[in-house]
Amino acid sequence: MYRQVTDILQKTSGIAYYRQISEFLMQNIEGGEYEPGSQLPTESDLSRQFGVNRHTAREALKLLKNEGVIYSVKGKGNFVTDAKIKYRVSKKVRFTSSIIEAGLAPSKELVEKRLVAADEILASKLGLDMGDPVLSLKMLRFASGTPLMLATSNLPAARFVGLGERVDASFSLYELLREQYGIEPSRSESVFETTMAEEEDLRLLQIAPGTPLLLSKSIAKDQYGKIIEYCETRMRGDLGSIVINFE
């Protein structure tokens, strides 16, 4: 694949070079020359192969990323996507179950925990008054070592006194709520949107600018119907898809 392939480009076809390069790579992926998980040539390699500038090569790779065919890992390169990870959404299913079901190894990292005053959004979502204390927990979740999603859970601090001290790098929030507070959490509502990656997403999820994200905004209640959590999750759109379970 590192041979010179400048003759592949059709200069009079009217099709932009980056689209032609993208199609050439797609044909090689579909033909099995690049298997799932294998690394594609770098921008510099593609630039030399096709006799184009790096911007053109970058646009070709970006097109494949936007279509979910490849994904990037910061500092390592671009890789062929296996079947997208299906994140199943229901009342009870958790991240760990979905990742194991996909044949991957789940892991997580506590990025931040802090006590904040409820703003208008948090007060509305959690049924609190403006200024009430809220425990905010930010968690980075991985699938076999690859960052997949960044989730921020917000809980009413007055109800869960001491929860912040019980949280460590390996905690399971819902298990803590069950064991320490007698709570049976259940998702009651989820809203899904698409959004573009922000600076923090680029850094933590190890993605390139322009990578689309799937944003979910979820509310969880306890067994008595009381709101206990408002969570915003930003998942890599190039790696994951959301499956909703109606059963």
The 8 nearest C-alpha neighbors of each residue, nearest first, counted from 0:
[[1, 2, 3, 40, 48, 4, 32, 27],
 [0, 2, 48, 3, 44, 40, 45, 4],
 [3, 1, 0, 4, 48, 47, 49, 5],
 [2, 4, 48, 5, 49, 1, 47, 6],
 [5, 3, 6, 49, 48, 7, 2, 8],
 [4, 6, 49, 7, 50, 8, 3, 48],
 [5, 7, 4, 8, 9, 49, 3, 10],
 [8, 6, 5, 4, 9, 49, 23, 19],
 [9, 7, 6, 5, 10, 19, 16, 49],
 [10, 8, 12, 11, 7, 6, 14, 19],
 [9, 11, 12, 8, 13, 16, 14, 15],
 [12, 10, 13, 9, 14, 8, 15, 16],
 [13, 11, 14, 9, 10, 15, 8, 16],
 [12, 14, 11, 15, 10, 9, 16, 19],
 [15, 13, 12, 16, 18, 19, 9, 11],
 [14, 16, 18, 17, 13, 19, 12, 10],
 [17, 15, 19, 18, 20, 14, 8, 55],
 [16, 18, 59, 20, 55, 19, 15, 58],
 [19, 17, 21, 16, 15, 20, 59, 22],
 [18, 20, 16, 22, 21, 17, 23, 15],
 [21, 19, 23, 17, 22, 18, 59, 16],
 [20, 22, 59, 18, 24, 19, 23, 17],
 [23, 21, 25, 19, 20, 24, 18, 26],
 [22, 24, 20, 26, 25, 21, 19, 27],
 [25, 23, 27, 21, 26, 22, 28, 20],
 [24, 26, 22, 28, 27, 23, 29, 21],
 [27, 25, 29, 23, 24, 28, 30, 22],
 [28, 26, 30, 24, 32, 25, 29, 31],
 [29, 27, 33, 25, 31, 30, 26, 32],
 [28, 30, 26, 31, 27, 25, 32, 33],
 [31, 29, 27, 28, 32, 26, 33, 25],
 [30, 32, 33, 28, 29, 34, 27, 26],
 [33, 31, 27, 28, 30, 34, 29, 0],
 [32, 34, 28, 31, 37, 27, 35, 79],
 [33, 35, 37, 31, 36, 32, 28, 79],
 [36, 34, 81, 79, 80, 37, 33, 78],
 [35, 37, 79, 78, 80, 34, 81, 38],
 [38, 36, 78, 34, 35, 79, 33, 39],
 [37, 39, 78, 77, 79, 36, 40, 76],
 [38, 40, 77, 78, 41, 37, 79, 33],
 [41, 39, 44, 45, 42, 38, 77, 43],
 [42, 40, 44, 43, 45, 39, 76, 77],
 [41, 43, 45, 56, 44, 53, 57, 46],
 [42, 44, 46, 41, 45, 53, 47, 56],
 [45, 43, 41, 47, 46, 42, 40, 48],
 [46, 44, 48, 42, 47, 43, 56, 49],
 [45, 47, 51, 43, 44, 53, 52, 49],
 [48, 46, 50, 44, 45, 49, 43, 51],
 [49, 47, 3, 45, 4, 46, 50, 44],
 [48, 50, 5, 4, 51, 46, 47, 45],
 [49, 51, 47, 46, 48, 5, 52, 45],
 [52, 50, 46, 49, 55, 53, 47, 56],
 [51, 53, 46, 54, 55, 56, 50, 47],
 [54, 52, 56, 55, 46, 42, 57, 43],
 [53, 55, 57, 56, 52, 58, 42, 51],
 [54, 56, 58, 17, 53, 57, 52, 59],
 [57, 55, 53, 59, 42, 54, 58, 46],
 [56, 58, 54, 60, 55, 59, 42, 53],
 [57, 59, 61, 55, 60, 56, 17, 62],
 [60, 58, 17, 21, 56, 62, 57, 61],
 [61, 59, 63, 57, 62, 58, 64, 56],
 [60, 62, 58, 64, 63, 59, 57, 65],
 [61, 63, 65, 59, 60, 64, 58, 66],
 [62, 64, 66, 60, 68, 61, 65, 69],
 [65, 63, 61, 69, 67, 66, 62, 70],
 [64, 66, 62, 67, 63, 61, 237, 210],
 [65, 67, 63, 64, 68, 62, 237, 69],
 [66, 68, 237, 64, 65, 69, 63, 238],
 [69, 67, 63, 80, 66, 64, 79, 70],
 [70, 68, 79, 80, 64, 78, 67, 63],
 [71, 69, 78, 77, 64, 237, 80, 79],
 [70, 72, 77, 76, 206, 78, 73, 69],
 [71, 73, 75, 205, 76, 206, 74, 77],
 [74, 72, 205, 75, 206, 71, 76, 207],
 [73, 75, 76, 72, 205, 71, 77, 206],
 [76, 74, 72, 73, 77, 71, 38, 78],
 [77, 75, 72, 71, 74, 73, 78, 41],
 [78, 76, 71, 70, 39, 38, 72, 69],
 [77, 79, 38, 69, 37, 70, 36, 39],
 [80, 78, 69, 35, 36, 37, 68, 38],
 [79, 81, 69, 68, 35, 36, 70, 78],
 [80, 82, 35, 83, 36, 79, 68, 84],
 [81, 83, 80, 84, 238, 35, 85, 239],
 [84, 82, 239, 238, 81, 85, 240, 80],
 [83, 85, 239, 240, 238, 86, 101, 82],
 [86, 84, 240, 241, 239, 87, 83, 242],
 [87, 85, 241, 97, 242, 240, 84, 88],
 [86, 88, 242, 243, 241, 85, 97, 89],
 [87, 89, 243, 244, 242, 92, 86, 241],
 [88, 90, 244, 91, 92, 243, 87, 186],
 [91, 89, 186, 185, 92, 187, 88, 244],
 [90, 92, 89, 185, 93, 186, 184, 88],
 [93, 91, 89, 90, 88, 96, 87, 94],
 [92, 94, 96, 95, 91, 97, 88, 87],
 [93, 95, 97, 96, 98, 92, 86, 105],
 [94, 96, 98, 97, 93, 105, 99, 106],
 [97, 95, 99, 94, 93, 98, 100, 92],
 [98, 96, 100, 94, 86, 95, 99, 87],
 [97, 99, 101, 100, 95, 103, 96, 105],
 [98, 100, 102, 103, 96, 101, 97, 104],
 [99, 101, 97, 98, 102, 96, 103, 95],
 [100, 102, 98, 99, 103, 84, 97, 85],
 [103, 101, 99, 100, 98, 104, 97, 143],
 [104, 102, 99, 143, 98, 101, 142, 105],
 [103, 105, 143, 142, 99, 98, 106, 102],
 [106, 104, 142, 141, 95, 98, 143, 103],
 [105, 107, 141, 140, 104, 142, 108, 144],
 [108, 106, 140, 139, 141, 138, 109, 105],
 [107, 109, 139, 138, 168, 110, 140, 106],
 [108, 110, 138, 168, 111, 137, 139, 107],
 [111, 109, 137, 138, 108, 139, 112, 136],
 [110, 112, 137, 109, 136, 113, 138, 135],
 [113, 111, 136, 135, 137, 110, 114, 134],
 [114, 112, 135, 134, 115, 111, 136, 163],
 [113, 115, 134, 133, 135, 132, 116, 112],
 [116, 114, 133, 132, 113, 117, 134, 135],
 [115, 117, 130, 132, 131, 133, 118, 114],
 [118, 116, 130, 121, 131, 129, 122, 133],
 [117, 119, 121, 120, 129, 122, 116, 130],
 [118, 120, 122, 121, 123, 129, 117, 128],
 [121, 119, 123, 122, 118, 124, 117, 125],
 [122, 120, 124, 117, 123, 118, 119, 125],
 [123, 121, 127, 119, 117, 125, 128, 120],
 [122, 124, 120, 126, 121, 125, 119, 127],
 [123, 125, 121, 122, 126, 120, 229, 218],
 [126, 124, 122, 127, 123, 121, 226, 229],
 [125, 127, 123, 122, 124, 128, 226, 121],
 [128, 126, 122, 125, 131, 129, 123, 117],
 [129, 127, 122, 131, 130, 126, 117, 123],
 [128, 130, 117, 122, 118, 131, 119, 127],
 [129, 131, 116, 117, 128, 132, 118, 122],
 [130, 132, 117, 116, 128, 129, 127, 133],
 [133, 131, 116, 156, 115, 117, 130, 114],
 [134, 132, 155, 156, 115, 154, 114, 116],
 [133, 135, 114, 156, 154, 153, 113, 155],
 [134, 136, 153, 113, 112, 152, 114, 133],
 [137, 135, 112, 152, 151, 111, 153, 138],
 [136, 138, 151, 111, 110, 150, 109, 112],
 [139, 137, 109, 150, 110, 108, 149, 140],
 [138, 140, 149, 108, 107, 148, 109, 150],
 [141, 139, 107, 148, 147, 106, 146, 138],
 [140, 142, 146, 106, 145, 147, 144, 105],
 [141, 143, 105, 145, 144, 104, 103, 147],
 [144, 142, 104, 103, 145, 105, 141, 106],
 [143, 145, 142, 141, 146, 106, 104, 105],
 [144, 146, 141, 142, 143, 147, 72, 204],
 [147, 145, 141, 204, 140, 148, 144, 142],
 [148, 146, 141, 235, 234, 140, 145, 142],
 [149, 147, 234, 140, 233, 139, 146, 235],
 [148, 150, 139, 233, 232, 138, 140, 234],
 [151, 149, 232, 138, 137, 231, 233, 148],
 [150, 152, 137, 231, 230, 136, 138, 232],
 [153, 151, 230, 136, 135, 229, 137, 150],
 [152, 154, 135, 229, 228, 134, 230, 133],
 [153, 155, 228, 134, 133, 227, 156, 152],
 [156, 154, 133, 157, 158, 134, 132, 159],
 [155, 157, 133, 159, 134, 158, 132, 154],
 [158, 156, 155, 159, 160, 132, 133, 131],
 [157, 159, 156, 155, 160, 154, 227, 180],
 [160, 158, 156, 162, 157, 161, 155, 180],
 [159, 161, 162, 157, 158, 156, 163, 164],
 [160, 162, 164, 163, 159, 165, 156, 166],
 [163, 161, 165, 164, 159, 160, 166, 156],
 [162, 164, 166, 165, 161, 134, 112, 160],
 [163, 165, 162, 161, 166, 167, 160, 112],
 [166, 164, 162, 163, 167, 161, 175, 170],
 [167, 165, 163, 164, 170, 162, 168, 172],
 [168, 166, 170, 169, 165, 109, 164, 163],
 [167, 169, 109, 170, 108, 166, 107, 110],
 [170, 168, 167, 171, 107, 108, 109, 166],
 [171, 169, 167, 166, 168, 172, 175, 174],
 [170, 172, 174, 173, 175, 169, 166, 176],
 [173, 171, 175, 174, 170, 176, 166, 177],
 [172, 174, 176, 175, 171, 177, 184, 183],
 [173, 175, 177, 171, 176, 172, 178, 170],
 [176, 174, 172, 178, 173, 177, 179, 171],
 [175, 177, 173, 180, 182, 174, 179, 178],
 [178, 176, 182, 181, 174, 175, 180, 179],
 [177, 179, 175, 176, 181, 180, 174, 182],
 [178, 180, 176, 175, 177, 181, 182, 174],
 [179, 181, 176, 182, 177, 178, 175, 159],
 [182, 180, 177, 178, 179, 176, 183, 175],
 [181, 183, 177, 176, 180, 221, 184, 222],
 [182, 184, 221, 222, 177, 185, 181, 176],
 [185, 183, 221, 220, 182, 219, 173, 222],
 [184, 186, 90, 219, 220, 91, 187, 221],
 [185, 187, 219, 90, 188, 218, 220, 184],
 [186, 188, 219, 218, 185, 220, 90, 189],
 [187, 189, 218, 217, 186, 190, 219, 216],
 [190, 188, 217, 216, 215, 191, 218, 187],
 [189, 191, 216, 215, 217, 192, 188, 214],
 [192, 190, 215, 214, 189, 216, 213, 193],
 [193, 191, 214, 213, 215, 194, 190, 216],
 [192, 194, 213, 214, 212, 211, 191, 195],
 [195, 193, 212, 211, 213, 214, 192, 196],
 [194, 196, 211, 212, 209, 197, 210, 193],
 [195, 197, 200, 210, 212, 201, 211, 194],
 [196, 198, 200, 199, 201, 195, 208, 202],
 [197, 199, 201, 200, 202, 196, 208, 203],
 [198, 200, 202, 201, 197, 203, 196, 204],
 [201, 199, 197, 203, 204, 202, 198, 196],
 [202, 200, 206, 198, 205, 199, 204, 203],
 [201, 203, 199, 205, 200, 204, 198, 206],
 [202, 204, 200, 205, 201, 199, 146, 139],
 [203, 205, 146, 200, 206, 201, 202, 147],
 [206, 204, 73, 202, 201, 203, 72, 207],
 [205, 207, 201, 204, 71, 73, 72, 210],
 [206, 208, 210, 201, 209, 205, 71, 73],
 [209, 207, 210, 206, 201, 196, 197, 195],
 [208, 210, 211, 207, 195, 196, 61, 65],
 [209, 211, 208, 207, 196, 195, 212, 206],
 [212, 210, 195, 236, 194, 209, 196, 235],
 [211, 213, 236, 235, 194, 234, 195, 193],
 [212, 214, 193, 234, 236, 233, 192, 235],
 [215, 213, 233, 192, 232, 193, 191, 212],
 [214, 216, 191, 232, 190, 231, 217, 189],
 [217, 215, 231, 190, 189, 230, 191, 232],
 [218, 216, 189, 230, 188, 229, 215, 190],
 [217, 219, 229, 188, 228, 187, 186, 230],
 [220, 218, 186, 228, 185, 187, 227, 226],
 [221, 219, 226, 225, 227, 224, 185, 184],
 [220, 222, 184, 223, 183, 224, 225, 182],
 [221, 223, 183, 224, 220, 184, 182, 185],
 [224, 222, 221, 225, 220, 183, 226, 182],
 [223, 225, 220, 221, 222, 226, 219, 187],
 [224, 226, 220, 221, 223, 227, 222, 219],
 [227, 225, 220, 219, 125, 228, 224, 221],
 [226, 228, 220, 154, 219, 225, 221, 155],
 [229, 227, 154, 219, 153, 218, 226, 230],
 [228, 230, 218, 153, 217, 152, 124, 125],
 [231, 229, 152, 217, 151, 216, 153, 228],
 [230, 232, 216, 151, 215, 150, 217, 152],
 [233, 231, 150, 215, 149, 214, 234, 151],
 [232, 234, 214, 149, 148, 213, 212, 150],
 [235, 233, 148, 213, 212, 147, 236, 232],
 [234, 236, 212, 237, 238, 147, 239, 148],
 [235, 237, 212, 211, 239, 238, 213, 234],
 [236, 238, 67, 235, 70, 239, 64, 65],
 [239, 237, 83, 236, 235, 84, 70, 67],
 [238, 240, 84, 83, 236, 85, 235, 237],
 [241, 239, 85, 86, 84, 83, 242, 236],
 [240, 242, 86, 85, 87, 243, 239, 88],
 [241, 243, 87, 86, 88, 85, 244, 240],
 [244, 242, 88, 87, 245, 89, 241, 86],
 [243, 245, 89, 246, 88, 242, 87, 90],
 [246, 244, 243, 89, 88, 90, 242, 87],
 [245, 244, 89, 243, 90, 88, 91, 92]]
